[in-house]
Amino acid sequence: MRPVRLPGPAKGLRIGLFGGSFNPAHTGHLHVAETAMKRLQLDWIWWIVARGNPLKTDHGDFHARFASAEAVAGHHPRMIVTDIEKQLGYTYSWQTLLTLSVHAPQTDFVWLMGADNMTSFHHWRRWQDIARMMPIAIVARPGVGPGARNSKFARTFAKDRIPEAYAPILPQLAAPAWVYLKGPLDPSSSTAIRKAEA
């Protein structure tokens, strides 16, 4: 096993892992991260900028996407933007999450995603393995309420959902376990931003 340099302190901490293309990153992403940090009482959030997205034909220049994530989250004292997936040469999230879990066994990791990703999560490589690897927190996003509730992920792991009121205990639960966090919505969208810039 080759050595892995973790993005920041990890031992004994509650850390949210927030992966994405961030093409570009925007206030909606920051809203998801800040909501999760507050509601799950996380110590840190690591923004994992995807090396690429196997489900998209155009995932944009990595350095531009990384810079946009740093511009949005880099000022936050408890958020770290990391290129660890690119360092590792991985394509799929399950590979990255498994590696982090192995190298930081005393860390309470939580996988974070916006509800818009929840609707297509079942298309991800080894998505059920991800759900069984670490707890998942899903943050509401505009226009995807019914789609998220009826998603294949939500149906498959229905018995593992915990009430929103118990969100603070999620990081210490054994997977599979997940929570859906409702609250104020941020309408920002990477797709809309790209269209506006075109």
N, C-alpha and C positions, 0 to 999 in steps of 0.2 A: 504494500500500500504506500503510494507516494505521499510525502508530507503535504499537508494543507494548511495554509496560513488563514486563520479565521479573520473576518473583517473587523472584529472588535472583541472586547471582553465577553465571555459567555458563561463561564462556570457558575452555576447556582442562580442564573438570571432567567427572567421571562422575556423571551425575544420573539417578536413577530417577524415572519419572513414574507416579504411583499415582492413577488416576482411579476415581471411584465415586460412587454416590448417598450413601453414608455415612448411611443412614437407619434408625437412628443409627450413628455410628462406634463401634467397640468394640475390645476387646483382640485379637480375631481379626485385625482390620485392622492393628493395630500389630504383631502377630506376623509378618504377611506383609511389612510394611515393614522391620522389624528383621532378619528372615531375609535378605531381598534385600540390605540394606545391608551386612551382614556377609559374605555369601557372594560377592557381586559386587564387594566392596570399593568401594562407592560413596562419593562425597564428600557428596552431598546426596540427599534424596528430597523431591519436591514432591507434596503431596497435592492433587490437582485435584478439587475438589468439583463434581460435575456440575450444570449449570444445570437439567437435567431428565433423565429417562430415557425415550427413545422406546419402550422395550419394556415399560414399566410404566405403568399408569393412575394410580397414586397414588405420586408420588415424594417427597411431604412438603415442608414449608416449607424453602426454601433456607437462610434464616438459622439455623433450628434445626439443620439438617444441618451447616452450616458450624461452628456453635458446638460441636457434638458432636465434629467432627473436631479442632478446636482443643483441646478438653478432653483428647482421647486423645493427640494428637501434638504439641501446641503447646509442651510442656515439653522436647521432645527438641532438643538443640543443633544437629542437622543435618537437621531436618525442617521444611519450610515448608508451611503450609496456605494454599492460594491460591484466590481466586475468579476466576482469569483467564478461565475459560470463560464465566462470567457477564459479565465485562467485555467480552469479545469478542462476546457475543450468540450463541454457537454452541450447537447442539443435539447435534452428533455428534463423537465422539472424534477421528475422522480429521481433522476441520477444525482442532481444537486442536493435535494433534500436528504436523500439517503447518506450521501457523503458528509453533510453537516451533522446529521444525527450520530453517525459513527464517530466523528472527531470531537463532538461536544456532548457526550452521553449524560452529563450532569446539568444540561440546559433544558428548560421547558420551552420548546419551540411551538409556535402556532403558525400555520399557513394562513395568510390573509388574501382575500380576493373580493372584488366588487361583485355585486349580484349579476352584472352583465356577463361576467366570466362563468358564473355558476350555471347559466343556461347551456353553455357548450362544454362544460367540464368533462362530460362523458366521452368527448372526442379526443381528450388528451391521452397520450401514451401512458398506460398503467395507472389510470386515474383512481381505480379502486385501491391500488397499493398506496397511493399518496394519502387517501382517506384513512387507511389503516396504519399509516406511519406516524402521523401527528395530528393533533386537533386542528380544526379548520374554523375560522371566523369569516362570515360573509357579511359584507356591509351593503345596505340597500343603495341602489342606484336608480336614477329616474327612469320610469317607463318599463321596468323589468320585474315588478312585483309578482304578477301571476305566472310569468315565465319561469322565474326562479323557484317559486313554490311547487310548480309542476315539473321541474327538471328531473332528468333521470337520476342525478345525484341525490336530490331531495327525496325521491321515492325509494331509491335503493337503501339509503341510510336514514330512513324516517325514524326508526327506533333509537337512533343515536343522537338525535337533536336534543339539546338542552334548552330550557326556558331562558329567555333573554335576561331575566332577573338574576340568573346564576352565571352570567358571562364572566365575572371575575375569577371563577374557579376553573374555567376552561383550560388555561395553560397547564394545570397540574393533573388533568384527567388523562387516562389512557385512551389512545385512539382505538376505534373510531369514536369521535365525539365532535359535534359542531354546533354553532349558534348562528342565528340570523339576527343581525343588529339593525334595527330600524332607527330613523331619526331624520333630521334635516337633510335635504338632498342638494348636491352640487351638480348642475346640469352640464358641466364642461365635458368635452369629448375629444379624444385624439383625432377621430375621423373628421369631425367638424373643423378642427383646427387645420388639418392637412388640406381640406377642401378650400378653406378660406385663404390658405397660402398659395394654392395652385394658380 
